[in-house]
Amino acid sequence: MSPLRHGPNEQLAADIRLLHHHAIENQHSIAYQWIPGHCGIHGNDRADEAARSAHDATQSTSIAIPFTRTDAATRLRSLARDLTLAQWNFTEFTNARLHHLDPDLKLRLPSGISRAEETLLCRLWLGVAFTNAYSFLIGMASTSTCNNCSCEETIAHLLCECTRFNAPRRELTEALDRLDDRPLSEQRILEH
């Protein structure tokens, strides 16, 4: 069902197609019957024949109903996520730090945190927070050791081992223990 020409009835035809589609999806059976409105009017035989043949042609084919913008956006988001996951799981990513922390791409920045906190969290996830170990690696520090305990100052060391942070770490561990009972680790902290 579509208008033979673009014009004032185009939207009406689109609305009827949409209603038809919804009715079919809800298991309704619809039969359209041609009622010749031009019977006996000279010159309309060809118009009647064109309408009849268009009607007969649509009996054996399905009518594609265009997506609404919302439906299309939902489908595109789903497709983009599937494609991203497929790319994410290629072997070139399997040893990456972020893939290890978030194999299913479920990490999200919490709402209500400042831009500085967002930046820090992303740097922690990516392993590029400015610890002495990272700063030494990129030539911005003379040593990779912790100023407090002389161990290698990595993200894991600061979050899980360094005695300078024992008190806040106890509070963090208590909060994490309410969520699950895994031992404290860099991964456990960064995935929550």
C-alpha positions as CSV (number, residue, x, y, z in Angstrom):
1,M,0.0,0.0,0.0
2,S,1.5,3.2,-1.1
3,P,0.3,6.2,-3.0
4,L,0.9,6.1,-6.7
5,R,2.3,9.6,-6.5
6,H,3.8,11.7,-3.8
7,G,1.3,14.1,-2.5
8,P,-1.2,14.9,0.3
9,N,-2.1,11.2,0.8
10,E,1.5,10.0,1.3
11,Q,1.4,10.4,5.1
12,L,-2.0,8.7,5.2
13,A,-0.6,5.7,3.3
14,A,2.5,5.6,5.6
15,D,0.1,5.6,8.7
16,I,-2.0,2.8,7.2
17,R,1.2,0.8,6.5
18,L,2.3,1.2,10.1
19,L,-1.1,0.2,11.5
20,H,-1.2,-2.8,9.1
21,H,2.3,-3.8,10.4
22,H,1.3,-3.6,14.0
23,A,-1.9,-5.6,13.4
24,I,0.0,-8.4,11.6
25,E,2.6,-8.4,14.5
26,N,-0.3,-8.9,16.9
27,Q,-1.5,-12.0,14.9
28,H,-4.4,-10.2,13.2
29,S,-5.4,-11.3,9.7
30,I,-6.3,-8.5,7.3
31,A,-7.9,-8.8,3.9
32,Y,-8.1,-5.8,1.6
33,Q,-10.8,-5.8,-0.9
34,W,-10.8,-3.7,-4.1
35,I,-13.9,-1.7,-4.5
36,P,-13.9,-0.1,-7.9
37,G,-14.9,3.5,-7.3
38,H,-14.5,4.4,-11.0
39,C,-16.9,1.8,-12.4
40,G,-18.5,2.9,-15.6
41,I,-16.7,6.3,-15.7
42,H,-15.0,6.7,-19.0
43,G,-11.2,7.0,-19.0
44,N,-10.7,5.5,-15.5
45,D,-10.3,1.9,-16.7
46,R,-6.5,2.2,-16.9
47,A,-6.4,3.7,-13.4
48,D,-8.5,0.8,-12.1
49,E,-6.2,-1.7,-13.9
50,A,-3.1,-0.1,-12.5
51,A,-4.5,-0.2,-9.0
52,R,-5.7,-3.8,-9.4
53,S,-2.2,-4.9,-10.5
54,A,-0.5,-3.1,-7.7
55,H,-2.9,-4.7,-5.2
56,D,-2.3,-8.2,-6.7
57,A,1.5,-7.7,-6.6
58,T,1.5,-6.8,-2.9
59,Q,-0.5,-10.0,-2.0
60,S,2.6,-12.2,-2.3
61,T,5.2,-9.8,-0.9
62,S,5.7,-8.3,2.5
63,I,5.7,-4.6,3.0
64,A,8.8,-3.2,4.7
65,I,7.9,-0.8,7.4
66,P,10.6,1.8,8.0
67,F,12.1,2.1,11.5
68,T,11.2,5.0,13.7
69,R,14.2,7.1,14.7
70,T,14.1,5.5,18.2
71,D,14.0,2.0,16.8
72,A,16.8,2.8,14.4
73,A,18.9,4.3,17.1
74,T,18.4,1.3,19.4
75,R,19.3,-1.1,16.5
76,L,22.4,1.0,15.7
77,R,23.6,1.0,19.3
78,S,23.1,-2.7,19.5
79,L,25.0,-3.3,16.3
80,A,27.8,-0.9,17.3
81,R,28.2,-2.8,20.7
82,D,28.3,-6.2,18.9
83,L,30.9,-4.9,16.5
84,T,32.9,-3.3,19.3
85,L,32.9,-6.5,21.3
86,A,34.0,-8.6,18.3
87,Q,36.9,-6.2,17.7
88,W,37.6,-6.1,21.5
89,N,38.0,-9.9,21.6
90,F,40.6,-10.2,18.8
91,T,43.9,-11.6,20.1
92,E,45.6,-8.2,19.8
93,F,43.5,-7.1,22.8
94,T,43.5,-10.2,25.0
95,N,46.7,-9.3,26.8
96,A,45.9,-5.6,27.2
97,R,45.4,-4.2,30.7
98,L,42.0,-2.8,30.1
99,H,40.8,-6.0,28.4
100,H,41.9,-7.9,31.5
101,L,40.0,-5.4,33.8
102,D,36.9,-5.2,31.6
103,P,36.6,-8.3,29.2
104,D,32.9,-7.6,28.6
105,L,33.1,-3.8,28.2
106,K,30.9,-3.1,31.2
107,L,33.0,-0.5,33.0
108,R,31.3,2.9,33.1
109,L,32.3,6.1,34.7
110,P,30.2,6.8,37.8
111,S,27.9,9.7,37.6
112,G,28.4,12.7,39.8
113,I,32.2,12.7,39.9
114,S,34.4,15.6,38.9
115,R,36.3,15.8,35.7
116,A,39.6,15.4,37.6
117,E,38.2,12.2,39.2
118,E,37.1,10.9,35.8
119,T,40.6,11.5,34.4
120,L,42.2,9.8,37.3
121,L,39.9,6.8,37.1
122,C,40.5,6.5,33.3
123,R,44.3,6.7,33.9
124,L,44.1,3.9,36.5
125,W,42.1,1.7,34.1
126,L,44.6,2.3,31.3
127,G,47.6,1.9,33.6
128,V,49.0,5.4,32.8
129,A,48.5,7.0,36.2
130,F,51.6,9.0,37.1
131,T,53.1,6.6,39.6
132,N,56.9,6.6,39.9
133,A,57.1,3.4,37.9
134,Y,55.1,4.8,35.0
135,S,56.9,8.2,35.2
136,F,60.3,6.4,35.2
137,L,59.1,4.3,32.2
138,I,58.4,7.5,30.1
139,G,61.5,9.3,31.3
140,M,59.9,11.7,33.7
141,A,61.3,10.3,37.0
142,S,64.8,9.3,38.1
143,T,63.5,6.2,39.9
144,S,60.6,3.8,39.8
145,T,60.6,3.2,43.6
146,C,58.0,4.3,46.1
147,N,59.2,7.2,48.3
148,N,57.5,5.6,51.3
149,C,58.7,1.9,51.2
150,S,61.3,1.7,48.4
151,C,59.2,-0.9,46.5
152,E,58.3,-0.5,42.8
153,E,55.6,2.2,42.9
154,T,53.0,0.7,40.6
155,I,49.2,1.2,40.7
156,A,48.8,-2.2,42.3
157,H,51.4,-1.2,45.0
158,L,49.7,2.0,45.8
159,L,46.2,0.5,45.9
160,C,47.0,-2.8,47.7
161,E,50.3,-2.7,49.4
162,C,51.9,0.6,50.4
163,T,51.8,1.2,54.1
164,R,51.2,4.9,53.6
165,F,47.6,4.1,52.6
166,N,46.7,1.4,55.1
167,A,43.9,3.4,56.8
168,P,42.0,4.4,53.6
169,R,42.7,0.9,52.3
170,R,40.9,-0.7,55.3
171,E,37.9,1.5,54.7
172,L,37.9,0.6,51.0
173,T,38.2,-3.1,51.8
174,E,35.3,-3.0,54.2
175,A,33.2,-1.3,51.5
176,L,34.2,-3.8,48.8
177,D,33.6,-6.7,51.2
178,R,29.9,-5.7,51.3
179,L,29.8,-6.2,47.5
180,D,31.7,-9.5,47.2
181,D,34.2,-11.6,49.2
182,R,37.2,-11.7,46.8
183,P,40.6,-10.8,48.2
184,L,41.7,-7.2,47.7
185,S,43.4,-6.7,44.3
186,E,44.0,-4.0,41.8
187,Q,41.4,-5.6,39.5
188,R,38.8,-5.8,42.3
189,I,39.2,-2.2,43.2
190,L,39.2,-0.8,39.6
191,E,36.2,-2.8,38.4
192,H,33.8,-1.4,41.1
